[in-house]
């Protein structure tokens, strides 16, 4: 089976596993970045609200 994939498609079955790991890592990175952006926005809004309340 390994020889079949390697000769007919030009890649190894381990390459599929590595590609899957890469795709999962990219998805996790995108999700993390979007959530971090939302957390930062929420934090900045909370901070501006607190600063507005402290000003007389």
C-alpha positions in Angstrom: 0.0 0.0 0.0 2.8 2.4 0.9 4.5 1.7 -2.4 1.3 2.2 -4.3 0.7 5.7 -2.9 4.4 6.6 -3.2 4.7 5.7 -6.8 1.3 6.7 -8.1 0.7 9.9 -6.2 4.2 11.0 -5.3 3.8 11.2 -1.6 3.8 9.0 1.4 0.9 8.2 3.8 2.9 10.0 6.5 2.6 13.1 4.4 -1.2 13.0 4.7 -0.8 12.8 8.5 1.6 15.8 8.5 -0.8 17.7 6.2 -3.7 17.0 8.6 -1.6 18.2 11.6 -0.7 21.4 9.6 -4.4 22.1 8.8 -5.4 21.6 12.4 -2.6 23.9 13.6 -3.7 26.7 11.1 -7.3 26.4 12.2 -6.3 26.6 15.9 -4.2 29.6 15.1 -7.0 31.4 13.3 -9.5 30.7 16.1 -7.1 31.8 18.7 -6.3 35.0 16.9 -10.0 35.9 16.5 -10.8 35.1 20.1 -7.8 37.1 21.3 -8.9 40.1 19.2 -12.4 39.9 20.8 -10.9 39.7 24.3 -8.7 42.7 23.6 -11.7 44.7 22.3 -13.8 43.7 25.4 -10.9 44.7 27.7 -10.5 48.1 26.1 -14.2 48.8 26.3 -14.2 47.8 30.0 -11.2 49.9 30.7 -12.7 53.0 28.9 -15.9 52.5 31.0 -13.9 52.4 34.2 -12.0 55.5 33.3 -15.2 57.3 32.4 -16.7 56.4 35.8 -13.6 57.7 37.6 -13.6 61.1 36.0 -15.6 63.7 38.1 
